[in-house]
Amino acid sequence: MTRDVRNNRRGWFRSSAAWVVGLMPLMAIPAQGSDRPHIVLLMADSQGAGLTGFEGHDQVKTPHLDRLAVEGVWFARAYTPTPQWAPSRASILTGQYPHTHRVLNDDLPLPAVADTFTSRLEAAGYTCALVGQWHMKGVSTSQPAPGIEDHAAVCPEARSWDRCTVMVQGEPSQAETLLDDWTAQQALAFLDRAHEQPFFLWVNFRGPCEPTTYPPGTEGLYPADQVELPPTMKVNLRRRSNILANSPPAKAYPAKNPSQLRQDRSRQYARITHLDTAVGRVLERLNQPDLRDRTVVVFASDGGWPIGDHALWGRGPVFHEEVSRVPMVIRRPGDKRSTPKVERIVSLVDLAPTFLDLAGLSAPITMHGRSLLGLLDNPDRPDHADERFFVYDRLADQAAEVRGVVTPQFKLTDYLGGNDEFYDLGRDPHELHNAMTDLEYQAVIKVLQDRLQTWRQTTRDPKLKR
């Protein structure tokens, strides 16, 4: 490591007085002290819900995540606000849906003026750091996002799984190992430093995204001929919205035969197990006495990656469960919970206000999400709104305008160009029958359409139908 990089890393312990003063009108800064927790967010890349042992998968081996779920609380109905890399991560940072924070596709950076939970934590005395995959533009600069002064991140353009180019404090470098192993090493290096002040650490793993290769040593872990294919493969895309039917994941699917899909799923499972091993290394350090009793640990993913599900290969403008529902676990030190599983509807937009709440800070009214601490204390609380929304605006340079809403039983997808979809998740959990025109559901559909319209008005959706 160069002297310049070492000097830059000393910036991990410096705060900007001017920045704090500038934010003081926006927030009350709690007294500095050791009672505020450290916060660690462990993030998977494109891992949909249902692909771990604790979620009931009978093949994928995830012993470390399973243990975390036993020790914490599993949010079984957590969703991404959008199945895109950069927009979903911008939603985590801002607590807002994409049409508000304006990161509408993977090619757009987070605006420098964005009001992020990390900037508010930093102003309150937290050290905020990021290691690993960073799907938004900006890692080549001195600060990938407001409030994150310290980072060892993978360039957004890097597509390699092994020994790819990385940025450490804005300086180019080379990862000498597999990417998730390198990410775990960087996380451990940060955790091994002395931390007098509380910290937030975001650990972004690369796995299991785009399962095109096996991590070395895992080739025989999941024999392809023993991997089951999804029950939703034979969906007729010609009956779907043109936005979806013409999207890259829909066009990629016909090139895959069942044998290839099994092979791809085998690679996906292997990459999840490799990810779990890397997560286990970080959890082992977090379980040491100096951190265990003061650190909140969160595991989540930014969205799913269909492999044959609903005749798709990869992400696209669709909100099916395989794409939109994500794993989420929160472990608080000394948590004496009575319910290890929460089945209320929550979203990644709820993480920002949750992190602020953990630090004793109030979330600004501009955040769409709501703190999840109340559900941790009382999963049955009546004031929790059991609905969350979806936004999809652009796929690269192609317009793909879609909005949606999900409740405990129903999901409505509004393709702004027509061919909307409605599913009764209670009767049809695999979303095989679009009940949009079924007479028995018209009253429910009208209620959801009104809710979606009201939400779009409240959040000032620029694509709102006039």
C-alpha positions in Angstrom: 0.0 0.0 0.0 1.4 3.4 -0.9 2.1 6.2 1.6 -0.6 8.3 -0.1 -3.2 5.6 0.4 -2.1 5.1 4.1 -2.4 8.8 4.6 -5.8 8.8 3.0 -6.9 6.0 5.3 -6.2 8.2 8.3 -9.1 10.2 7.0 -11.3 7.5 8.5 -10.9 9.2 11.8 -11.3 12.8 10.8 -14.6 14.5 10.7 -15.5 17.8 8.9 -16.6 20.5 11.3 -18.0 22.5 8.5 -20.1 19.6 7.3 -21.5 19.1 10.8 -22.4 22.7 11.2 -24.1 22.7 7.8 -26.3 19.8 8.8 -27.1 20.9 12.4 -30.3 22.7 11.3 -31.5 19.5 9.8 -31.0 17.1 12.7 -30.4 16.9 16.4 -27.0 15.4 17.0 -27.0 13.1 20.1 -24.3 13.2 22.7 -21.1 11.4 21.7 -20.8 8.2 23.6 -20.3 4.5 23.5 -24.0 3.6 23.8 -24.6 4.1 20.1 -24.2 0.8 18.2 -21.9 0.0 15.4 -23.9 -1.0 12.3 -22.7 -3.5 9.6 -24.7 -4.1 6.4 -23.7 -7.3 4.6 -25.1 -7.1 1.1 -25.4 -9.8 -1.5 -25.6 -9.0 -5.2 -28.7 -10.4 -7.1 -29.7 -13.0 -4.5 -33.4 -13.4 -4.5 -35.4 -14.7 -1.6 -35.6 -18.4 -0.9 -32.1 -19.4 -1.8 -30.7 -20.0 1.8 -31.2 -22.8 4.3 -33.0 -20.5 6.8 -35.5 -19.7 4.0 -36.2 -23.3 3.5 -34.1 -24.2 0.4 -33.3 -27.9 0.6 -30.1 -27.8 -1.5 -28.2 -24.5 -1.0 -25.8 -24.7 1.9 -25.6 -21.5 3.9 -24.6 -22.4 7.4 -23.3 -18.9 8.4 -26.4 -17.0 7.2 -28.6 -19.7 8.8 -26.9 -19.0 12.1 -27.3 -15.3 11.7 -31.0 -15.8 11.1 -31.4 -17.9 14.2 -29.7 -15.2 16.3 -31.6 -12.4 14.6 -35.0 -11.6 13.1 -35.8 -12.7 9.5 -38.0 -10.4 7.5 -39.7 -13.0 5.2 -41.5 -10.4 3.1 -38.8 -7.9 2.3 -38.7 -6.3 -1.2 -36.4 -4.2 -3.3 -37.9 -1.0 -4.6 -36.5 -1.8 -8.0 -34.6 -4.8 -9.4 -31.7 -2.7 -10.6 -28.2 -2.5 -9.1 -27.6 1.3 -8.8 -31.2 2.5 -8.3 -31.7 -0.1 -5.4 -28.5 0.9 -3.7 -29.4 4.6 -4.1 -32.7 3.8 -2.4 -30.9 2.2 0.5 -28.7 5.3 0.9 -31.5 7.8 0.6 -34.6 5.9 1.9 -36.3 7.0 -1.3 -37.8 5.4 -4.3 -35.9 5.9 -7.6 -38.2 8.5 -9.2 -37.3 10.7 -6.2 -33.5 10.2 -5.9 -33.3 10.1 -9.7 -30.8 7.2 -10.1 -33.1 5.6 -12.7 -30.7 3.1 -14.2 -27.3 1.5 -13.6 -25.5 4.2 -15.6 -26.4 7.1 -13.4 -24.4 8.4 -10.4 -25.9 9.4 -7.1 -26.3 13.2 -7.1 -23.6 14.9 -5.0 -26.3 16.8 -3.1 -28.3 13.6 -2.1 -29.4 13.5 1.5 -28.1 10.1 2.6 -28.3 8.3 5.9 -24.5 8.1 5.8 -24.1 11.8 5.6 -26.3 12.2 8.7 -24.5 9.4 10.5 -21.2 11.1 9.7 -22.4 14.4 11.0 -23.4 12.7 14.2 -19.9 11.3 14.8 -20.0 8.0 12.9 -17.3 6.7 10.7 -18.9 5.5 7.5 -17.1 3.0 5.3 -17.8 0.9 2.3 -15.9 -2.2 0.9 -16.6 -4.4 -2.1 -18.9 -4.1 -5.1 -20.3 -0.6 -5.8 -22.7 -0.5 -8.7 -23.0 3.2 -8.8 -20.7 5.6 -10.5 -18.2 7.5 -8.4 -15.8 5.1 -6.8 -12.9 6.6 -8.6 -13.4 9.8 -6.7 -12.5 10.6 -3.1 -16.0 9.9 -1.9 -18.4 7.3 -3.5 -21.4 8.7 -1.7 -22.1 11.6 0.7 -20.9 10.6 4.2 -18.7 7.7 3.0 -15.2 9.0 3.3 -13.5 5.6 3.4 -13.8 3.0 0.8 -12.1 0.0 -0.9 -14.5 -0.7 -3.7 -14.8 -2.5 -7.0 -15.1 -0.3 -10.1 -18.6 -0.3 -11.5 -17.3 -1.3 -14.9 -15.5 -4.4 -13.5 -17.2 -7.6 -14.6 -14.5 -10.0 -13.5 -15.1 -12.5 -10.6 -11.3 -12.9 -10.1 -8.5 -10.4 -9.5 -10.3 -7.4 -10.9 -9.5 -3.7 -10.7 -10.5 -2.0 -7.5 -10.3 1.4 -6.0 -8.8 2.0 -2.5 -9.5 5.5 -1.3 -9.8 6.6 -5.0 -6.5 5.0 -6.0 -6.5 2.1 -8.5 -5.3 -1.2 -7.3 -5.7 -4.9 -8.0 -7.6 -7.5 -6.0 -5.3 -10.5 -5.6 -8.0 -13.0 -4.8 -11.5 -13.9 -5.7 -13.7 -10.8 -5.3 -15.8 -11.9 -2.4 -12.6 -13.1 -0.5 -11.0 -9.7 -1.2 -14.2 -8.0 0.1 -14.1 -10.0 3.3 -10.4 -9.2 3.8 -11.1 -5.5 3.4 -14.0 -5.7 5.9 -11.7 -7.5 8.4 -9.0 -4.9 8.0 -11.5 -2.2 8.8 -12.9 -4.1 11.8 -9.5 -4.8 13.2 -8.7 -1.1 13.6 -9.4 0.6 17.0 -12.8 2.4 16.8 -13.4 4.9 19.6 -16.4 6.3 17.7 -19.3 4.3 16.4 -19.1 3.2 12.8 -21.2 2.1 9.9 -19.7 -0.5 7.5 -21.3 -1.5 4.3 -19.9 -4.8 3.0 -21.0 -5.3 -0.7 -20.3 -8.8 -2.0 -20.2 -9.7 -5.7 -21.9 -13.0 -5.3 -24.0 -14.6 -6.6 -24.7 -12.2 -9.5 -24.6 -13.5 -13.1 -23.7 -17.1 -12.4 -21.4 -17.7 -15.4 -18.6 -19.4 -13.6 -18.0 -21.5 -10.5 -15.8 -20.3 -7.7 -12.7 -22.5 -7.7 -13.3 -25.7 -5.7 -17.1 -25.6 -5.9 -17.5 -27.2 -9.3 -18.9 -30.5 -7.9 -20.8 -29.0 -5.0 -24.2 -29.0 -6.7 -24.4 -31.5 -9.6 -26.4 -29.9 -12.4 -28.4 -33.0 -13.1 -29.7 -32.9 -9.5 -30.8 -29.2 -9.7 -34.5 -28.6 -10.0 -35.9 -26.2 -12.6 -38.5 -23.6 -11.5 -42.3 -24.3 -12.0 -42.7 -21.0 -13.9 -40.6 -21.8 -16.9 -43.3 -22.2 -19.5 -44.8 -18.7 -19.3 -45.9 -17.2 -22.7 -44.2 -13.9 -23.0 -46.3 -13.0 -26.0 -49.2 -12.4 -23.6 -47.1 -10.0 -21.5 -46.4 -6.4 -21.8 -44.2 -5.4 -24.7 -41.9 -3.7 -22.2 -41.1 -7.0 -20.6 -41.3 -9.2 -23.8 -38.7 -7.0 -25.5 -36.3 -6.7 -22.5 -32.9 -8.3 -22.5 -33.8 -11.0 -19.9 -36.7 -12.1 -22.0 -34.6 -12.2 -25.1 -31.8 -14.2 -23.3 -34.1 -17.0 -22.1 -34.9 -18.7 -25.5 -31.1 -19.4 -26.0 -31.1 -21.6 -22.9 -32.1 -25.2 -22.9 -33.0 -27.1 -19.7 -29.6 -28.5 -19.3 -28.0 -25.1 -19.5 -30.5 -23.7 -17.0 -29.6 -26.4 -14.6 -25.9 -25.7 -15.1 -26.5 -22.0 -14.4 -28.5 -22.7 -11.3 -25.7 -25.0 -10.1 -23.3 -22.1 -10.5 -25.7 -19.8 -8.7 -25.9 -22.2 -5.8 -22.2 -22.6 -5.6 -21.7 -18.8 -5.6 -24.2 -18.4 -2.8 -22.3 -21.0 -0.7 -19.0 -19.2 -1.5 -20.6 -15.9 -0.5 -21.8 -17.6 2.7 -18.2 -18.6 3.5 -17.0 -15.0 3.0 -19.9 -13.7 5.2 -18.9 -16.3 7.8 -15.4 -14.8 8.0 -16.8 -11.4 8.7 -19.4 -12.7 11.2 -16.6 -14.6 13.1 -14.8 -11.2 13.7 -18.1 -9.5 14.6 -18.8 -12.2 17.2 -15.6 -11.3 19.1 -16.1 -9.6 22.5 -15.0 -6.1 21.4 -17.8 -6.0 18.8 -20.5 -8.5 19.5 -22.3 -6.6 22.3 -22.2 -3.3 20.4 -22.9 -4.2 16.8 -26.1 -4.4 14.8 -25.7 -6.8 11.8 -28.0 -6.7 8.8 -27.9 -9.0 5.8 -29.9 -8.2 2.6 -29.7 -8.3 -1.1 -30.4 -5.8 -3.8 -32.8 -8.0 -5.8 -33.1 -11.4 -7.5 -31.7 -13.0 -10.7 -34.2 -15.2 -12.5 -32.7 -18.3 -14.2 -35.6 -19.6 -16.2 -38.2 -18.2 -13.8 -41.1 -16.8 -15.8 -39.1 -17.4 -19.0 -36.5 -14.9 -18.0 -32.7 -15.0 -17.6 -31.6 -12.1 -15.6 -33.2 -8.9 -14.2 -35.7 -6.8 -16.1 -38.8 -4.6 -15.8 -40.9 -7.0 -13.8 -41.7 -7.4 -10.1 -42.2 -11.2 -9.8 -41.2 -12.6 -6.4 -38.0 -14.1 -7.9 -36.9 -10.6 -8.9 -38.3 -8.3 -6.2 -38.4 -10.2 -3.0 -35.1 -10.4 -1.1 -33.6 -12.0 2.0 -33.3 -9.7 5.0 -32.1 -10.4 8.6 -31.4 -8.0 11.4 -29.5 -9.0 14.5 -29.3 -6.7 17.5 -27.0 -7.4 20.4 -28.8 -8.9 23.4 -32.1 -9.0 21.5 -34.7 -10.9 23.5 -37.2 -11.3 20.8 -40.2 -13.7 20.9 -40.7 -13.8 17.1 -37.7 -14.9 15.0 -39.7 -14.4 11.8 -41.6 -11.2 10.7 -44.0 -11.6 7.8 -45.0 -7.9 7.5 -44.3 -6.2 4.2 -41.0 -4.2 4.3 -38.6 -2.8 1.7 -34.9 -1.8 1.3 -36.1 1.8 1.5 -36.8 1.1 5.2 -33.1 0.5 5.9 -32.0 4.2 5.9 -34.5 5.3 8.6 -33.8 2.1 10.5 -30.1 3.0 10.7 -30.8 6.5 11.7 -33.2 5.2 14.4 -30.4 2.9 15.7 -28.1 5.9 16.1 -30.8 7.9 17.9 -31.5 10.2 14.9 -34.8 11.1 13.4 -35.4 10.4 9.7 -36.2 13.4 7.5 -39.7 13.6 6.1 -38.2 13.3 2.6 -37.5 9.6 3.3 -40.2 7.3 2.0 -39.1 4.4 4.2 -40.0 3.8 7.8 -37.8 2.4 10.7 -38.1 -1.3 11.3 -37.2 -1.1 14.9 -40.8 -1.0 15.9 -41.4 -4.3 14.1 -38.4 -5.9 15.9 -40.0 -5.0 19.2 -43.6 -5.8 18.2 -44.2 -7.6 14.8 -47.9 -7.2 15.2 -48.0 -3.5 15.7 -51.1 -2.1 14.0 -49.5 1.1 12.7 -47.2 -0.6 10.2 -48.5 -0.1 6.6 -48.4 -3.5 5.0 -47.7 -2.3 1.5 -44.6 -1.3 -0.4 -44.1 0.0 -3.9 -42.0 -0.7 -7.0 -40.4 1.6 -9.6 -38.7 0.8 -12.9 -38.0 3.6 -15.2 -35.2 2.8 -17.7 -33.2 -0.2 -18.9 -29.9 1.4 -20.1 -31.1 3.8 -22.8 -34.5 2.0 -23.3 -37.6 3.4 -21.6 -39.2 0.8 -19.5 -41.7 2.6 -17.3 -43.4 0.3 -14.7 -44.9 0.9 -11.3 -46.3 -1.6 -8.8 -47.6 -2.2 -5.3 -47.5 -5.3 -3.1 -49.6 -6.2 -0.1 -49.7 -9.4 2.1 -52.0 -11.1 -0.4 -51.9 -9.2 -3.7 -49.5 -7.6 -6.2 -50.4 -5.1 -8.9 -48.0 -4.2 -11.7 -48.8 -1.1 -13.8 -47.0 -1.2 -17.2 -47.5 2.5 -18.1 -47.8 1.3 -21.8 -50.6 -1.2 -21.0 -50.9 -5.0 -20.3 -51.0 -4.6 -16.5 -50.8 -7.6 -14.2 -52.5 -8.6 -11.0 -51.7 -11.7 -8.9 -53.3 -13.2 -5.9 -50.2 -14.3 -4.0 -52.3 -16.2 -1.5 -53.9 -18.5 -4.1 -51.1 -18.2 -6.8 -47.7 -17.8 -5.0 -45.9 -18.6 -8.3 -47.7 -15.8 -10.1 -48.8 -18.1 -13.0 -52.3 -16.6 -13.6 -52.7 -12.9 -14.4 -56.1 -12.2 -12.8 -56.2 -8.6 -14.1 -59.5 -9.2 -16.0 -61.1 -11.7 -13.5 -64.4 -10.3 -12.4 -64.0 -11.5 -8.8 -61.0 -9.3 -8.3 -62.1 -6.0 -9.9 -62.9 -4.4 -6.5 -59.5 -5.3 -5.1 -57.8 -4.1 -8.3 -59.5 -0.8 -8.1 -58.4 -0.3 -4.5 -54.8 -1.1 -5.4 -54.9 1.2 -8.4 -56.2 4.0 -6.2 -53.5 3.3 -3.6 -50.8 3.3 -6.3 -52.1 6.5 -7.8 -52.2 8.2 -4.4 -48.7 7.1 -3.7 -47.4 8.4 -7.0 -49.1 11.8 -6.3 -47.7 11.9 -2.8 -44.1 11.1 -4.0 -44.5 13.4 -7.1 -43.8 10.7 -9.7 -42.9 12.6 -12.9 -44.4 9.8 -15.0 -47.8 10.2 -13.3 -50.7 10.0 -15.8 -52.2 13.4 -16.1 
